[in-house]
Amino acid sequence: MGAGSCFGLNAVTTQAAAREAMRQCRAAGNENCQVEVRFDPCGAYAVSSNSFGIGTGNSLVRTERVALDGCGRSWCRVVLSECDD
């Protein structure tokens, strides 16, 4: 199996969110699961057909920009962006 994207959202702690993301990843049949993004306090994940980028920080706008820059921008789109409450 290849890689996939799974998310542990609305968890009480970052550890609980990481456990949920890993559980979803393994349940989907992925073998090389790892936590890529933590929301400190904001996080974003951008993807294209052959690349991805992640961003964290204090501002949702900046976090999304960092994720898009890391992805390479062309054909990339933000698929998840959120800030902790």
KAGI-V477802 format. One record per pair of residues at least 6 apart in sequence whose ideal C-beta (glycine too) atoms are under 6 Angstrom apart, sorted by the first residue. I is the first residue (numbers start at 0). GAP is how many residues later the second one is. D is the distance in whole Angstrom. If there is no record, write none. Layout:
i->{I | I}
gap->{GAP | GAP}
d->{D | D}
This chain:
i->{0 | 0 | 0 | 3 | 3 | 5 | 5 | 5 | 6 | 7 | 7 | 7 | 10 | 10 | 13 | 17 | 21 | 24 | 25 | 35 | 36 | 36 | 36 | 38 | 39 | 40 | 40 | 41 | 41 | 41 | 41 | 42 | 43 | 43 | 43 | 43 | 43 | 43 | 44 | 44 | 44 | 45 | 45 | 45 | 45 | 45 | 45 | 46 | 47 | 47 | 47 | 50 | 50 | 51 | 52 | 52 | 52 | 53 | 54 | 54 | 54 | 56 | 59 | 59 | 63 | 63 | 67}
gap->{28 | 29 | 30 | 24 | 26 | 15 | 18 | 19 | 14 | 9 | 12 | 13 | 6 | 9 | 24 | 17 | 11 | 8 | 7 | 18 | 6 | 8 | 17 | 45 | 16 | 42 | 43 | 15 | 18 | 21 | 41 | 13 | 11 | 19 | 20 | 23 | 34 | 37 | 9 | 34 | 35 | 7 | 21 | 22 | 25 | 30 | 32 | 32 | 23 | 27 | 28 | 20 | 21 | 19 | 14 | 17 | 18 | 13 | 8 | 11 | 12 | 6 | 21 | 23 | 14 | 17 | 8}
d->{5 | 5 | 5 | 5 | 5 | 5 | 4 | 4 | 6 | 4 | 3 | 4 | 4 | 6 | 6 | 5 | 5 | 4 | 6 | 6 | 5 | 5 | 5 | 5 | 5 | 5 | 4 | 6 | 5 | 4 | 4 | 5 | 5 | 4 | 5 | 4 | 6 | 4 | 6 | 6 | 5 | 5 | 4 | 5 | 4 | 5 | 5 | 6 | 6 | 4 | 4 | 5 | 5 | 6 | 4 | 3 | 3 | 6 | 4 | 3 | 4 | 5 | 6 | 5 | 5 | 5 | 5}
